[in-house]
Amino acid sequence: MSVFVRRSMVAACGLLTAFSTFAATPPAAAPQASAAGNTVVILNSRDATITLLDQATYKEIGTFPVGKEPHHLMPTPDNKSLIVAAATGNSLLFLDPKSGQIQSQVKDIVDPYQIGFSPNQKWFIANGLRLDRIDIYGYDGKNLKIAKRLPLPSMPSHMAFTADSSLAFISLQGSDELAAVDLATQKVKWTMPVGKQPAGVYMTPDNKYLLVGVMGSDYVAVIDWRTQKIVKKIKTGDGAHNFRPQGDNRHIFVSNRVAGTINVLDLSTLENVGSISVPGGPDCMEITADGKTMWVTQRWVKKVSVVDLATRKVIKSIPVGRSPHGIYFNNRASEL
């Protein structure tokens, strides 16, 4: 998951109230899991299921069905809920972030491939990758109201925000562009080419640069968003895709799907300072609170790998469902 998650989350109680204007349907019960906070939540996008793993033993707790194509997920800041977006299922599922137990399900959120709240919590965006649009909702602390269904050129994918919540940046995989959306007017302010099939978007902590994983190539584009210029290309590996900060306020990981690697980028120098081999289409990453291990979903081999960050070696591979994508556990490192 990218930095917009950290900067765009809203309290669980307010979020559940906000969705009360939509139809909430109790889903099927999830397998019983530990409430200790060491449950790993894996989204199997092609199977339309969620797998729960025990972080300590690497054992499967259970797998249960959800809406079609669950891709991304995000916690609320008080950690009372974990939101799972089911894209073609047109729904959001709320889980207990410690145990993975289902709290509620909300329907009629159309094609939520990627979701996010602006830092000021005034806006909620659902990127509709298959519908070539984004849905912008206004949020007043209690309710959501659709403000704009905004068409975008092709396949809106990931997002990030400015610190002041004035702009949302959306990667457009189909048109090879990055779009800046003015949230006050709900209009596209500008678009710019960034490279073939851009995916993950990350705003640096100083709000100076955007990092964009260029999935159709082998680099991360460093963008001065104020001047709309690519100021640097950081060579990584083929299929540069998604980001996860290490939690030390200096380094960030980028997964390279095609190369089967994960690179370590130094945010102070904007240089590639290391590589980890994780074959099989590495995608989303999560890091334990102690900073010792990273868990990685492998989209092409139906597995999740655990990486020892001291040695930068895979120490465990765990079978899960088809095309595992999003991953989360409660005892996680900071996203700074």
C-alpha positions in Angstrom: 0.0 0.0 0.0 1.2 3.6 -0.8 1.5 6.7 1.4 -1.9 8.0 0.6 -3.2 5.4 2.9 -1.4 6.9 5.9 -2.4 10.4 5.0 -6.0 9.7 4.0 -7.6 7.5 6.7 -10.6 8.5 8.8 -11.8 7.2 12.2 -13.6 3.9 12.1 -16.8 5.1 13.8 -17.1 8.1 11.5 -16.4 6.0 8.5 -19.1 3.4 9.3 -21.5 6.3 9.9 -20.5 7.8 6.6 -21.5 4.7 4.7 -24.8 4.4 6.5 -26.5 6.0 3.5 -25.7 2.9 1.5 -27.1 -0.6 1.9 -25.2 -2.6 4.4 -25.4 -6.4 4.1 -24.0 -8.8 6.7 -21.6 -11.1 4.9 -20.8 -14.7 5.6 -18.8 -15.3 8.8 -15.0 -15.4 8.6 -12.9 -18.2 10.2 -12.1 -17.7 13.9 -8.8 -16.0 14.3 -6.6 -14.7 17.1 -7.4 -11.3 18.5 -3.8 -10.7 19.5 -3.0 -8.7 16.4 -0.8 -11.1 14.6 -3.3 -12.2 11.9 -2.1 -11.5 8.4 -4.9 -10.6 5.9 -4.3 -11.6 2.3 -6.6 -10.6 -0.6 -6.8 -13.3 -3.3 -8.1 -11.1 -6.2 -8.9 -13.9 -8.7 -10.5 -16.2 -6.2 -12.6 -13.4 -4.6 -11.5 -14.7 -1.2 -9.5 -13.5 1.8 -7.0 -15.8 3.5 -6.0 -15.3 7.1 -2.6 -16.4 8.2 -1.0 -16.6 11.7 2.0 -14.4 11.6 4.0 -16.3 14.2 3.5 -19.8 12.8 2.9 -19.0 9.1 -0.1 -21.3 9.3 -3.4 -20.7 7.5 -6.2 -19.8 9.9 -8.8 -20.0 7.1 -10.1 -18.6 3.9 -13.5 -17.1 3.2 -15.4 -15.5 0.2 -15.8 -11.8 -0.4 -16.9 -9.6 -3.3 -15.3 -10.2 -6.7 -11.7 -8.9 -7.3 -10.6 -7.7 -3.8 -7.4 -5.7 -4.7 -6.6 -3.1 -2.1 -7.2 -2.5 1.6 -6.6 0.3 4.2 -6.9 0.5 8.0 -8.7 3.3 9.8 -6.3 5.4 12.0 -7.7 4.1 15.3 -7.3 0.5 14.0 -10.9 -0.4 14.7 -11.6 -1.3 11.1 -9.8 -2.6 8.0 -11.5 -1.6 4.8 -11.3 -4.1 1.9 -12.3 -2.8 -1.6 -13.9 -5.4 -3.9 -13.7 -3.9 -7.4 -16.1 -5.9 -9.6 -18.1 -6.8 -6.5 -18.9 -3.1 -6.1 -18.6 -3.3 -2.3 -16.5 -2.5 0.7 -15.9 -5.0 3.5 -15.0 -4.0 7.1 -12.8 -6.3 9.1 -11.4 -6.3 12.6 -7.8 -5.4 11.9 -6.4 -7.7 14.7 -8.4 -10.8 14.0 -9.6 -10.4 10.4 -13.2 -11.0 11.6 -16.0 -9.4 9.5 -17.7 -6.4 10.9 -19.9 -5.3 8.1 -20.3 -5.0 4.3 -21.3 -2.0 2.3 -22.7 -2.3 -1.2 -23.1 0.2 -4.1 -19.6 1.7 -4.0 -19.0 1.2 -7.8 -15.7 -0.4 -8.9 -13.5 0.5 -5.9 -10.2 -0.7 -7.3 -8.3 1.7 -5.1 -9.8 3.9 -2.4 -8.6 6.8 -0.3 -9.5 9.8 1.9 -7.9 13.2 1.5 -5.7 14.2 4.4 -8.3 16.7 5.7 -10.9 13.9 5.4 -13.2 16.1 3.3 -13.0 13.9 0.2 -13.2 10.2 -0.5 -12.1 8.8 -3.8 -12.8 5.4 -5.4 -10.7 4.8 -8.5 -12.7 2.8 -11.1 -10.0 1.2 -13.2 -12.3 -0.8 -15.4 -14.8 2.1 -15.8 -12.2 4.8 -16.7 -13.4 7.2 -14.1 -13.0 8.2 -10.5 -15.9 8.8 -8.1 -15.3 11.7 -5.7 -17.5 11.8 -2.6 -17.8 14.7 -0.2 -17.6 13.7 3.4 -19.0 15.9 6.2 -17.9 13.7 9.1 -21.2 11.7 9.1 -22.3 11.0 5.5 -20.9 10.6 2.0 -22.4 12.4 -0.9 -21.3 11.9 -4.5 -19.8 15.1 -5.7 -18.5 14.1 -9.1 -18.1 11.1 -11.4 -15.1 12.2 -13.3 -14.1 10.5 -16.5 -10.3 10.0 -16.9 -8.4 8.9 -20.1 -7.9 5.2 -19.3 -7.6 2.9 -16.3 -7.2 5.1 -13.2 -5.1 3.0 -10.8 -3.3 4.3 -7.7 -3.5 7.7 -6.0 -1.8 10.1 -3.7 -2.6 13.6 -2.3 -0.9 16.8 -1.5 -0.5 17.5 2.2 -3.1 20.4 2.0 -5.7 18.1 0.3 -6.0 20.5 -2.7 -4.9 17.9 -5.3 -5.3 14.2 -5.9 -2.9 12.5 -8.2 -4.1 9.5 -10.2 -1.9 7.2 -12.2 -3.5 6.2 -15.6 -2.3 2.8 -16.7 -4.0 2.8 -20.0 -2.9 6.3 -21.3 0.6 6.3 -19.6 -0.1 9.5 -17.7 -0.5 11.0 -14.3 -3.5 13.2 -13.7 -3.8 16.0 -11.1 -7.4 16.5 -9.9 -8.4 19.7 -8.2 -10.6 18.5 -5.3 -12.3 21.9 -4.8 -13.6 22.0 -8.4 -13.6 18.3 -9.1 -11.9 19.0 -12.4 -8.7 17.7 -14.0 -6.1 20.4 -13.5 -3.5 18.8 -15.7 -2.2 15.5 -17.1 1.4 14.6 -18.0 3.1 11.6 -19.6 5.1 9.6 -17.1 6.0 6.3 -18.9 4.3 3.1 -19.9 1.6 1.8 -17.5 2.2 3.9 -14.4 1.0 2.2 -11.2 1.9 3.1 -7.6 2.1 6.7 -6.6 3.8 8.0 -3.4 4.2 11.6 -2.1 7.5 12.1 -0.4 7.2 13.2 3.3 8.4 16.7 2.5 5.5 17.1 -0.1 8.1 17.9 -2.7 8.1 15.0 -5.1 5.8 12.3 -6.4 7.3 8.9 -7.0 5.5 6.9 -9.7 6.3 3.2 -10.4 6.4 2.8 -14.2 5.1 -0.8 -14.5 5.7 -1.0 -18.3 9.3 -0.2 -17.9 12.1 -0.5 -15.2 12.2 2.7 -13.3 10.5 5.0 -10.8 9.7 8.5 -12.1 10.5 11.3 -9.7 8.1 14.1 -10.5 8.2 17.8 -9.4 4.4 18.1 -9.4 4.5 21.9 -9.1 6.3 22.2 -12.5 4.9 19.0 -13.9 8.3 17.7 -14.9 10.1 14.4 -14.4 13.3 15.4 -12.7 14.8 11.9 -12.3 14.3 8.3 -13.3 15.5 5.8 -10.6 16.3 2.6 -12.4 14.9 -0.4 -10.5 13.7 -3.5 -12.3 11.1 -4.5 -14.9 7.6 -3.9 -13.8 8.2 -1.2 -11.2 4.8 -1.3 -9.4 4.1 -0.5 -5.8 5.6 1.2 -2.7 5.9 0.6 1.0 8.0 2.9 3.3 10.3 1.0 5.6 9.3 3.0 8.7 12.6 4.6 9.4 11.6 8.0 7.7 14.3 7.5 5.1 13.9 4.3 3.0 11.1 3.0 0.8 10.6 -0.3 -1.0 9.4 -0.6 -4.6 8.2 -4.0 -6.0 9.2 -5.0 -9.5 6.6 -7.5 -10.8 8.4 -8.6 -13.9 11.9 -8.6 -12.6 10.8 -10.5 -9.4 12.7 -8.1 -7.2 12.1 -5.4 -4.6 14.4 -2.4 -4.5 15.3 -0.2 -1.6 15.2 3.5 -2.4 16.9 6.2 -0.2 14.4 9.1 0.0 17.1 11.6 1.0 19.2 11.0 -2.1 16.6 9.5 -4.4 18.9 6.6 -5.2 18.5 2.8 -5.5 20.5 1.4 -2.6 19.6 -2.3 -2.6 17.7 -5.2 -4.1 15.9 -8.2 -2.8 15.0 -11.3 -4.9 11.3 -12.2 -4.6 10.3 -14.2 -7.8 6.7 -14.6 -8.9 5.3 -11.1 -9.4 5.9 -9.3 -6.1 3.3 -6.7 -5.5 2.0 -5.4 -2.1 4.3 -5.3 0.9 3.8 -5.1 4.7 6.4 -4.7 7.4 6.3 -5.9 11.0 6.4 -3.3 13.7 9.9 -4.4 14.8 11.2 -3.7 11.3 12.7 -7.2 11.0 10.5 -8.8 8.4 8.6 -7.9 5.3 5.7 -9.9 3.9 5.2 -9.8 0.1 2.3 -11.0 -2.1 3.4 -12.8 -5.2 0.6 -12.4 -7.9 1.8 -15.0 -10.3 2.6 -18.0 -8.1 -0.2 -18.0 -5.5 2.2 -17.4 -2.6 3.2 -14.9 0.1 6.9 -14.6 1.0 8.4 -13.5 4.2 11.7 -11.6 3.8 14.4 -11.1 6.6 15.3 -7.5 6.1 18.7 -7.8 7.8 19.9 -10.4 5.3 17.4 -9.4 2.5 16.6 -13.0 1.9 13.3 -14.9 1.7 12.9 -17.1 4.7 9.4 -18.5 4.1 7.0 -19.0 1.3 3.3 -19.6 2.1 0.7 -20.9 -0.4 -2.5 -18.7 -0.6 -5.1 -18.1 -3.3 -4.9 -17.0 -6.9 -3.4 -13.6 -7.6 -2.8 -12.5 -4.0 -2.7 -8.7 -4.0 -3.3 -6.5 -0.9 -1.8 -7.5 2.5 -2.2 -6.2 6.0 -1.5 -7.0 9.7 -2.1 -4.8 12.7 1.4 -5.0 14.3 2.9 -3.1 11.4 5.7 -0.5 10.9 5.0 3.2 10.5 4.5 4.4 6.9 7.0 7.2 7.4 
